[in-house]
């Protein structure tokens, strides 16, 4: 089955005309991946925005939720989990605390530090948003069969491992 040409095909054809000496297969793949990530990212962000969140703020709430009860972590562990600088984490925590979604508490194990915890409103919100987020991601991949999704996941995993 032949698929109709897309915008990337047109760009690659122009390059082939101008630079027939180059193997442009990887460029075509990167072009499509870039377009996919842009479109998928906007669709994912729309779910968060509908709840007044940015993706990074959702990531903080989700990391706390995944930590399990009592849904709290020390800020440095949270920053490490999200691969963020301490300053970047502080900014996110300030916004989430101001919104009433997290609170900073004294660390009972080390009085020199704090723990960040989901508030009841933060827990309610992250659960609601995660339910919508998972449904949205499934919808975004619905053009693929279960086998195609599994193959895509396996290919992405293999490529990521090769880059580590």
trRosetta pair geometry for C-beta under 8 A, 3 or more apart (Angstrom, degrees):
i j d omega theta_ij theta_ji phi_ij phi_ji
3 6 7.9 -14 132 -28 113 99
5 9 3.9 -125 -156 84 91 151
5 10 6.4 101 155 -50 122 77
5 13 8.0 -2 -149 -27 139 134
6 9 5.3 110 49 4 57 101
6 10 7.5 -112 107 -3 37 89
6 32 7.7 78 82 -101 145 101
7 10 5.6 -53 -154 33 37 113
7 11 6.6 36 150 -18 68 103
7 35 7.7 137 66 -92 121 157
8 11 5.7 -54 -150 36 36 111
8 12 6.2 35 153 -18 68 107
8 28 5.5 109 154 -149 118 73
8 31 4.2 144 -128 113 115 130
8 32 5.3 -54 -36 -62 168 80
8 35 7.1 -121 -54 -5 115 142
9 12 5.8 -57 -145 39 30 110
9 13 6.2 34 155 -23 65 106
9 28 7.4 43 -86 -134 50 118
10 13 5.7 -52 -147 33 29 113
10 14 6.7 33 152 -20 61 102
11 14 5.7 -53 -156 31 33 112
11 15 6.6 29 149 -14 65 104
11 31 6.5 -178 70 -136 140 159
12 15 5.6 -55 -151 39 36 111
12 16 6.2 39 150 -23 68 103
12 24 5.1 151 -149 132 97 136
12 27 6.5 151 -105 96 95 109
12 28 4.9 7 -77 -82 145 102
12 31 7.4 -141 -52 18 100 155
13 16 5.5 -49 -145 34 33 114
13 17 6.5 37 153 -21 63 102
14 17 5.7 -53 -153 33 31 112
14 18 6.4 13 155 -4 66 111
15 18 5.8 -65 -142 48 32 100
15 19 5.5 -33 178 42 74 103
15 22 6.9 -60 156 68 110 130
15 24 5.5 133 100 -105 132 150
15 27 7.0 -36 66 102 170 158
16 19 7.1 -73 -113 67 18 61
16 20 5.9 52 -177 -99 62 65
16 22 8.0 -127 -101 65 53 88
16 24 6.3 -108 -68 14 84 146
17 20 7.4 5 -133 -58 11 89
19 22 4.6 20 133 7 114 116
19 24 7.9 117 87 -61 106 117
23 26 7.3 59 116 6 92 93
24 27 4.6 -50 -164 40 75 121
24 28 6.0 82 137 -28 85 94
25 28 5.8 -55 -155 31 32 112
25 29 6.6 29 151 -16 66 105
26 29 5.6 -54 -150 37 37 111
26 30 6.2 34 154 -16 69 106
27 30 5.8 -55 -144 41 30 109
27 31 6.2 37 154 -25 64 107
28 31 5.6 -53 -148 33 29 115
28 32 6.5 24 156 -14 63 105
29 32 6.0 -59 -151 39 30 106
29 33 6.2 28 154 -17 66 109
30 33 5.6 -54 -141 40 32 111
30 34 6.1 36 158 -22 66 106
31 34 5.9 -55 -149 34 26 112
31 35 6.6 22 155 -14 61 107
32 35 5.8 -56 -148 39 33 109
32 36 6.1 35 153 -21 66 107
33 36 5.5 -55 -146 38 31 114
33 37 6.2 30 158 -19 67 106
34 37 5.9 -53 -144 36 28 108
34 38 6.5 29 156 -19 61 106
35 38 5.8 -55 -150 35 30 113
35 39 6.4 21 158 -10 65 109
36 39 6.1 -64 -148 43 28 103
36 40 5.7 19 162 -12 69 115
37 40 5.9 -56 -132 46 26 106
37 41 5.7 33 163 -26 63 111
38 41 5.9 -56 -143 34 21 112
38 42 6.6 19 158 -16 59 106
39 42 6.0 -56 -151 34 30 108
39 43 6.5 25 153 -15 64 109
40 43 5.7 -59 -149 39 34 111
40 44 6.2 32 154 -18 68 106
40 140 5.9 97 -128 180 90 145
41 44 5.8 -55 -145 38 30 109
41 45 6.1 29 157 -18 65 109
42 45 5.7 -55 -143 39 29 111
42 46 6.5 41 154 -32 62 101
43 46 5.7 -44 -152 20 31 117
43 47 7.7 36 150 -19 56 95
43 136 6.7 -180 148 172 96 114
43 140 5.7 138 110 -95 148 127
44 47 6.1 -51 -168 23 39 111
44 48 7.3 28 144 -9 66 104
44 55 7.1 53 120 -103 106 116
44 133 7.1 49 -152 -146 83 90
44 136 6.7 142 -109 118 55 130
44 137 7.1 35 -101 -79 100 85
44 140 7.7 -33 -61 -38 82 160
45 48 5.6 -57 -155 40 44 110
45 49 5.9 44 150 -23 75 108
45 54 7.7 -10 -147 -152 98 55
45 55 5.6 -61 -105 -52 85 107
46 49 5.5 -53 -140 39 32 113
46 50 6.5 43 156 -30 63 100
47 50 6.0 -50 -156 23 28 114
47 51 7.5 5 152 1 57 105
47 129 6.8 122 146 -161 99 82
47 132 5.3 173 -158 124 116 110
47 133 5.2 145 125 -92 152 67
47 136 4.9 -115 -65 -18 140 165
48 51 6.2 -76 -165 46 37 99
48 53 4.3 -91 -179 87 91 97
48 54 6.4 58 134 -165 133 9
48 55 5.6 -179 14 -77 169 52
48 57 7.5 138 -175 64 125 95
48 58 4.8 -95 -119 -39 123 139
48 129 6.6 54 -109 -161 60 129
48 133 7.5 39 -60 -89 78 112
49 52 7.4 51 -166 -75 38 16
49 53 7.0 -116 -76 62 28 54
49 54 7.6 38 -82 -92 73 46
50 132 7.7 -101 70 141 133 159
51 125 6.4 137 177 -164 131 102
51 128 7.2 152 -109 99 141 111
51 129 5.1 -88 12 -89 167 113
51 132 8.0 158 -37 48 126 147
52 99 7.5 165 126 -140 126 140
53 57 4.6 -141 -158 84 90 119
53 58 4.9 97 145 -56 140 89
53 61 7.6 -64 -130 7 146 139
53 125 7.8 138 -49 159 131 125
53 129 6.7 9 24 -118 148 158
54 57 4.8 92 54 6 76 104
54 58 7.2 -141 93 -5 38 87
55 58 5.7 -56 -152 36 33 112
55 59 6.4 39 150 -26 66 103
56 59 5.4 -46 -149 28 35 118
56 60 6.9 37 152 -19 63 97
56 82 7.8 89 -152 -178 79 138
56 84 8.0 99 -154 -91 113 137
56 92 5.7 -115 137 -105 108 129
57 60 5.8 -48 -156 30 37 111
57 61 6.6 32 149 -13 66 105
57 92 5.9 -173 -94 -156 64 97
57 95 6.4 -84 -100 99 122 124
57 96 5.8 163 -149 -73 99 102
57 101 7.9 70 176 75 109 157
58 61 5.7 -59 -150 41 36 110
58 62 5.9 34 154 -20 70 110
58 126 7.4 142 -150 -121 68 83
58 129 6.2 -129 -128 135 113 147
58 133 7.6 135 -177 -78 145 148
59 62 5.7 -56 -141 40 28 111
59 63 6.3 31 157 -23 64 105
59 82 5.4 105 141 -125 123 121
60 63 5.9 -53 -148 32 28 110
60 64 6.6 25 154 -14 62 105
60 78 6.6 42 -139 -179 83 123
60 82 6.8 -24 -82 -62 64 155
60 89 7.8 136 -104 -143 119 76
60 92 5.2 165 -46 144 147 130
60 93 7.0 -167 -157 -77 154 65
60 96 6.0 -118 95 -44 142 158
60 102 7.2 -64 137 -42 120 149
60 116 8.0 -61 -179 138 109 146
61 64 5.9 -58 -154 38 31 110
61 65 6.3 30 151 -20 66 109
61 96 7.0 -175 -62 -134 92 137
61 101 6.3 -51 -94 159 117 127
61 102 7.4 -138 -93 -55 74 108
61 118 6.7 84 -145 -105 75 108
61 122 5.8 -149 -128 -174 106 97
61 125 6.9 -66 -160 96 155 102
61 126 4.0 -162 152 -88 115 121
61 129 7.6 59 96 53 143 138
62 65 5.5 -53 -144 37 33 113
62 66 6.2 32 157 -19 67 106
62 126 6.0 179 -75 -158 53 118
62 130 6.5 130 -109 -85 100 113
63 66 5.8 -54 -144 38 29 110
63 67 6.7 43 151 -34 60 100
63 73 7.0 -52 133 10 103 150
63 78 5.9 123 112 -141 141 81
63 81 5.0 125 -147 114 135 141
63 82 6.0 -84 -51 -56 153 101
64 67 5.6 -47 -157 17 33 119
64 71 5.0 59 156 179 92 81
64 72 6.6 15 -149 -91 101 28
64 73 6.2 -132 -105 6 71 103
64 78 7.3 1 -66 -112 82 119
64 102 6.9 -177 -49 -107 167 115
64 116 6.7 -99 -95 114 125 97
64 117 7.0 137 -159 -148 130 31
64 118 4.9 149 129 -45 135 99
64 122 7.4 -3 86 142 145 130
64 126 7.5 -154 69 -52 98 171
65 71 6.0 3 -99 -130 40 110
65 118 6.6 61 -71 -54 71 153
65 123 6.9 136 -102 -127 97 67
65 126 4.8 -158 -51 125 140 144
65 127 7.2 170 -135 -64 143 69
65 130 7.2 -131 99 -41 164 148
67 71 6.1 125 68 -130 103 38
67 72 6.9 -125 101 52 146 24
67 73 5.4 -146 -93 -53 160 105
68 71 7.1 -133 108 -70 19 57
70 117 6.4 -24 128 -133 98 121
71 117 5.9 91 98 -159 79 74
71 118 4.1 -44 138 24 132 113
71 122 8.0 164 144 101 138 114
71 123 6.2 -69 -105 -89 179 107
72 105 7.0 -34 -140 36 147 124
72 115 4.6 46 164 158 123 116
72 116 6.1 173 -151 84 76 42
72 117 3.7 -28 -90 -91 109 84
72 118 7.3 -131 -69 9 65 66
73 77 4.7 -122 178 85 111 116
73 78 4.7 136 96 -59 128 91
73 81 7.4 -24 173 -4 169 141
73 115 6.8 171 91 -157 16 81
73 116 6.0 -18 64 55 68 91
74 77 4.9 86 59 9 82 105
74 78 7.1 -152 91 -7 39 89
74 107 6.5 25 -99 -99 103 135
74 113 5.8 13 -142 148 119 134
74 114 7.1 132 -138 86 72 50
74 115 5.7 -62 -85 -105 57 64
74 116 7.3 108 -145 8 15 83
75 78 5.5 -58 -147 38 34 114
75 79 6.2 35 156 -21 69 104
75 86 7.1 73 136 -144 113 84
75 89 5.7 134 -175 132 95 135
75 90 7.3 38 -166 -77 142 68
75 93 6.7 -42 -118 -52 111 158
75 113 7.7 -143 24 -172 95 104
75 114 6.5 39 -18 75 109 97
75 116 5.7 92 -75 -24 71 120
76 79 5.6 -50 -145 36 33 113
76 80 6.3 35 154 -19 64 105
76 86 6.8 -18 -102 -103 74 103
77 80 5.7 -52 -146 37 32 112
77 81 6.3 37 153 -23 64 105
78 81 5.7 -52 -148 33 30 114
78 82 6.4 6 159 2 64 111
78 89 6.1 127 100 -149 103 132
78 93 8.0 92 100 -71 152 117
78 116 6.0 -15 -33 46 155 136
79 82 6.2 -71 -146 51 27 95
79 84 4.7 -106 -150 73 74 89
79 85 6.9 -52 -164 120 125 13
79 86 5.5 -22 -107 -92 170 51
79 88 7.4 123 -133 71 103 90
79 89 4.0 -79 -86 -48 100 148
80 83 7.3 24 -171 -76 31 41
82 89 7.2 137 60 -94 128 99
84 88 4.3 -126 -177 89 105 122
84 89 4.9 129 106 -57 128 86
84 92 7.5 -30 -176 3 167 137
85 88 4.4 96 54 5 83 103
85 89 7.0 -147 92 -5 45 85
86 89 5.6 -55 -150 36 33 113
86 90 6.4 38 151 -24 65 103
87 90 5.6 -49 -149 31 33 114
87 91 6.7 35 153 -19 64 102
88 91 5.8 -52 -153 32 33 112
88 92 6.7 29 152 -14 65 105
89 92 5.8 -58 -151 39 34 109
89 93 6.1 32 154 -18 69 109
90 93 5.7 -58 -145 40 29 110
90 94 6.3 36 155 -26 65 103
91 94 5.8 -50 -149 29 29 113
91 95 6.8 24 155 -14 62 104
92 95 6.0 -58 -154 37 33 108
92 96 6.2 23 154 -12 68 111
93 96 5.7 -59 -141 43 32 107
93 97 5.8 33 159 -21 68 109
93 102 6.4 -83 -146 86 75 141
93 104 7.1 67 169 -64 127 107
93 116 6.0 -95 -127 -116 124 139
94 97 5.9 -57 -144 37 24 109
94 98 6.3 26 156 -20 62 109
95 98 5.8 -56 -148 36 28 113
95 99 6.4 22 154 -13 63 110
96 99 5.7 -59 -148 42 32 109
96 101 4.6 -82 -171 68 85 111
96 102 4.5 36 126 17 117 111
96 122 7.2 58 179 -110 108 125
97 100 7.6 48 180 -70 33 23
97 101 7.5 -99 -76 52 24 67
97 102 5.4 -63 -77 78 66 83
97 103 6.3 103 -128 -105 92 40
97 104 6.5 -16 -102 -15 140 92
100 119 5.9 -73 164 53 67 162
100 121 5.5 21 125 62 103 146
100 122 7.5 -156 124 -46 57 88
101 118 7.1 -42 164 -144 67 69
101 119 6.0 -153 -167 32 18 106
101 121 6.1 -99 -103 101 55 96
101 122 3.6 107 -174 -93 67 97
101 125 6.2 -58 -124 44 112 144
101 126 8.0 112 -170 -39 114 97
102 116 5.4 7 177 -177 129 96
102 117 6.5 152 -158 78 76 37
102 118 6.0 -53 -103 -102 72 38
102 119 6.3 -153 -96 -13 16 87
102 122 5.5 83 -62 -88 57 162
103 116 7.5 165 82 -152 34 54
103 117 5.6 -22 60 62 81 89
103 119 5.6 87 -18 -68 102 97
104 114 4.6 1 -175 175 102 142
104 115 7.3 149 -158 74 55 39
104 116 5.8 -30 -100 -98 66 67
104 117 8.0 149 -103 18 19 76
105 114 6.4 138 68 -165 36 82
105 115 5.0 -26 65 63 93 92
105 116 7.7 163 18 -93 78 18
105 117 5.6 16 -2 2 123 121
106 111 6.7 -2 -174 -133 108 65
106 114 6.5 -66 -108 -116 27 67
106 115 7.6 8 97 17 20 89
107 110 4.8 -9 109 59 129 74
107 111 6.8 -156 71 -87 81 22
107 112 7.7 -34 54 59 122 45
107 113 4.5 9 10 86 148 81
107 114 5.7 -164 -31 -125 95 11
107 115 4.9 123 -92 -32 78 91
110 113 4.8 24 100 29 114 103
118 122 3.9 -147 -159 98 81 121
118 123 4.6 105 138 -59 133 79
118 126 6.8 -77 -127 8 138 136
119 122 4.5 101 44 3 71 104
119 123 7.1 -133 91 -4 38 84
120 123 5.7 -52 -148 35 32 112
120 124 6.4 33 154 -18 64 105
121 124 5.7 -52 -147 37 33 112
121 125 6.1 31 155 -18 66 108
122 125 5.8 -57 -144 39 29 109
122 126 6.1 23 162 -15 66 107
123 126 6.2 -55 -139 38 26 103
123 127 6.3 25 160 -16 61 109
124 127 6.1 -63 -153 38 25 109
124 128 6.4 21 155 -16 64 111
125 128 5.8 -60 -147 39 31 108
125 129 6.0 23 160 -14 69 111
126 129 5.8 -55 -137 43 31 108
126 130 5.9 34 160 -23 65 109
127 130 5.9 -54 -142 35 26 111
127 131 6.6 30 156 -21 61 104
128 131 5.9 -55 -156 31 29 112
128 132 6.7 20 152 -9 64 107
129 132 5.8 -60 -152 43 35 108
129 133 5.8 39 151 -27 70 110
130 133 5.3 -51 -137 37 32 116
130 134 6.3 32 162 -19 65 103
131 134 6.3 -55 -149 34 25 106
131 135 6.6 21 153 -13 60 110
132 135 5.7 -61 -149 41 32 111
132 136 6.0 34 153 -23 68 109
133 136 5.6 -55 -146 36 28 113
133 137 6.4 28 155 -18 64 104
134 137 5.8 -51 -147 35 31 110
134 138 6.5 33 153 -18 63 105
135 138 5.7 -55 -151 37 32 112
135 139 6.4 34 150 -21 65 106
136 139 5.5 -53 -148 36 32 113
136 140 6.3 34 153 -22 65 105
137 140 5.6 -52 -146 34 33 114
137 141 6.6 15 158 -4 64 108
138 141 6.2 -70 -150 47 30 99
138 142 6.6 58 147 -61 64 90
139 142 5.4 -26 -153 -17 35 123
141 144 5.4 -47 177 36 79 112
141 149 5.6 72 165 -106 131 116
144 148 3.9 -132 -169 95 99 122
144 149 4.9 130 111 -57 126 77
144 152 6.7 -35 -153 -10 164 138
145 148 4.6 97 49 7 75 102
145 149 7.1 -136 93 -5 40 85
146 149 5.8 -53 -148 35 31 112
146 150 6.4 31 153 -18 64 106
147 150 5.7 -54 -147 37 32 111
147 151 6.3 31 154 -18 65 106
148 151 5.6 -52 -144 38 33 111
148 152 6.2 36 154 -20 65 105
149 152 5.7 -52 -146 37 30 112
149 153 6.3 32 154 -19 63 107
150 153 5.7 -54 -148 37 30 113
150 154 6.3 30 154 -19 64 107
151 154 5.7 -55 -147 37 31 111
151 155 6.3 30 155 -18 66 106
152 155 5.8 -55 -146 38 29 110
152 156 6.2 29 156 -18 65 107
153 156 5.8 -55 -145 38 29 110
153 157 6.2 31 155 -21 64 107
154 157 5.7 -53 -146 35 30 113
154 158 6.4 30 155 -19 63 106
155 158 5.7 -54 -148 36 31 111
155 159 6.3 28 155 -16 65 108
156 159 5.8 -57 -147 39 30 110
156 160 6.2 31 155 -19 65 107
157 160 5.8 -56 -147 37 28 111
157 161 6.4 29 155 -20 64 106
158 161 5.9 -54 -149 34 29 111
158 162 6.5 28 153 -20 63 106
159 162 5.7 -55 -150 33 32 112
159 163 6.7 23 154 -15 64 109
160 163 5.9 -67 -154 38 32 107
160 164 6.8 42 151 -34 66 100
161 164 5.8 -46 -153 15 37 116
